[in-house]
């Protein structure tokens, strides 16, 4: 089994910052890609940022220059530093990890979601 625990969401004023964390535990052999997604009310879930095992990153155009994704392989964790937050960043944020388990192959695992609310 693999468990993902997210933390770091909350309420912040426009222009403020938040840092999201997502840590995985369980029978993990390796983690390839890690990513953050978000879903606003009435909208589809969208990719915010992703990072490969080699450290390559990509970002949604709407967050480039404001958000930064990073990972700590020793902790099986991924982070999202969010700066200059805007009201349109308000959403539930989910982490997704592509995990290879010992003797069980690879699958995508999702975090439980954390609410980020940016007030104007």
HELIX and SHEET records of a PDB file:
HELIX    1   1 UNK A   61  UNK A   63  5                                   3    
HELIX    2   2 UNK A   73  UNK A   75  5                                   3    
HELIX    3   3 UNK A   87  UNK A   89  5                                   3    
SHEET    1   A 4 UNK A   2  UNK A   7  0                                        
SHEET    2   A 4 UNK A  18  UNK A  26 -1                                        
SHEET    3   A 4 UNK A  77  UNK A  82 -1                                        
SHEET    4   A 4 UNK A  67  UNK A  72 -1                                        
SHEET    1   B 6 UNK A  10  UNK A  13  0                                        
SHEET    2   B 6 UNK A 114  UNK A 119  1                                        
SHEET    3   B 6 UNK A  91  UNK A 101 -1                                        
SHEET    4   B 6 UNK A  28  UNK A  39 -1                                        
SHEET    5   B 6 UNK A  46  UNK A  51 -1                                        
SHEET    6   B 6 UNK A  57  UNK A  59 -1                                        
SHEET    1   C 4 UNK A  10  UNK A  13  0                                        
SHEET    2   C 4 UNK A 114  UNK A 119  1                                        
SHEET    3   C 4 UNK A  91  UNK A 101 -1                                        
SHEET    4   C 4 UNK A 105  UNK A 110 -1                                        
END                                                                             
